[in-house]
Amino acid sequence: MVGEEWAVACRIAFQRVGGVITALLVVPMLNAQESKPWNVDRVCGRVEYVKRIPDKKRPSKYSEKGKNLRNVQLELYESGENPSCCILKSSGWTITGRDGEFEFKGVKAGDYLLMANWNGKKYQVSLSFKPKEKSTTVCSEQGIRLEDDGTADWFVTVTVD
């Protein structure tokens, strides 16, 4: 859920629980070349695989089971204003660690495509990197969610007090 739907869902959940809520905000990046890039102030996070499990009683509903992915190669490319038109310039690569964590250091501000190869599929998300002098971003609370159908979404975990 995004926008108003997400805000309403959080407000209702907060009223019901009346305490600290942790919500997972997933912004669809189904076609990274046509979607707006996700704004980040650190190019880091974790890679997780999400399996959608259909509800047997309600076929239109499902639950999700996530798993952090280790040893996934990630490549970062400068995308410029129109990434579909030109050859992309590599800005580096890394391999995810034991808990699926990754970080690209020494990256200059700009627009990027973050690509992942996993399980015979290629995934990508668009990022707009705008570094801050004192970032409060926690790398383990953001990253890429990979799905069986070949789509990838950027996620950020948001804690509401």
C-alpha positions, 0 to 999 in steps of 0.5 A: 500500500502506498500514499493515503491507503498506507497512512489510513492503515497505519492510523487504524493499526496504531489505534488498535495496538496503542503502542509501537508499530513497525510497518513495512513500506514497500514501494512498487518498482515493477519497471524501474526504468519507467518508475520514479527512483527511490530516494536514498541517502546511503546505498546500502541495505539487505536483499530478501526473497519474498514468497507469497503464500495463498490463503486456502480459505480466501484465494485473493488473500495471501501471507508473505514469508521472507528470507535474507539472501546471502552471496547475491551479486549486486551491480550498481550502474549510473542511469542518468536521465534516460536509462533505457537509451544508453549504455550504462556506466558501472559504479561497482559491484558487491556480494551480499553477506551472511544476512543478505546485507550490502553497501556501496561506498564512495558513490557520488550523488546521482541516479542509479540502477541497482541490479541483482542476479539471483535464481536465474533471474535479473532484478533491478530497482531505480535509486536516486542517491542524495548523500547527507553529511549525517545520515540516520539511515540504518542499512538493515532497515531497507533494501530489495525484495525479490519475488518469483515473478522477476519483480523487485521492490525497494523496501524501508521499515518504518517504526512509529512511536 
